Amino acid sequence: MEKATVVLGNFSSWLASGAKGRFILPLAFISLLFPLVVFPLIGSPSASDPSEADSIDLLFSYTPATAYRIISSYGEGGRSLSVRSHLTADLVYPILYAFALGLTISYFSARLFASSSLFQRLNLLPFAGMLADFAENSGIVIMLVSFPARLTALARLTSLLTSIKWLLAGAAIGWVALGLLALAIRTLRRSRTGSSI
């Protein structure tokens, strides 16, 4: 446990040392390209029922029945496409957004908190989300390739991982928004103080 803490601390510090605009902006731009360009180009499994979600991992949570209803609605071609997507683009995307968010959190934390503050370690939050995303993808791929067999326990676990992924992603994005707001308020106060002297 102590060794893991040291490794995580070193990784957090390494992220903080790279929290510069020349790294953050390109990573953020490329990360945005995935949902806006890359995934649409790959295509959607397109559930045959328009009321169903196109992808399980876009839901916050789901029952095994819901997961398998969506998987069944894909058809064989849609399931093959979904497997390819999860094993290619959806392996790269979590790495990109984790680094983009981790570096951005580091940028704001360095300007708002002391270097010894535990808040500096919040830059690890997106990487916890990345690991949950990887585990979720693994569960979805296993369910897809094993269909029509129904792995109920795995579906429940995968749903839990999906929820954890979204909670961690929301927390990371929320922290970025708070950091941006706090830094803007601090800058505004300093400018007002300077102009009043």
Secondary structure, 3 states (H helix, E strand, C coil): CHHHHHHHHHHHHHHHHCCCHHHHHHHHHHHHHHHHHHHHHHCCCCCCCCCCCCCHHHCCCCCHHHHHHHHHHHHHHHHHHHHHHHHCHHHHHHHHHHHHHHHHHHHHHHHHCCCCCHHHHHHHHHHHHHHHHHHHHHHHHHHHHHCCCCCHHHHHHHHHHHHHHHHHHHHHHHHHHHHHHHHHHHHHHHHHHHHHC
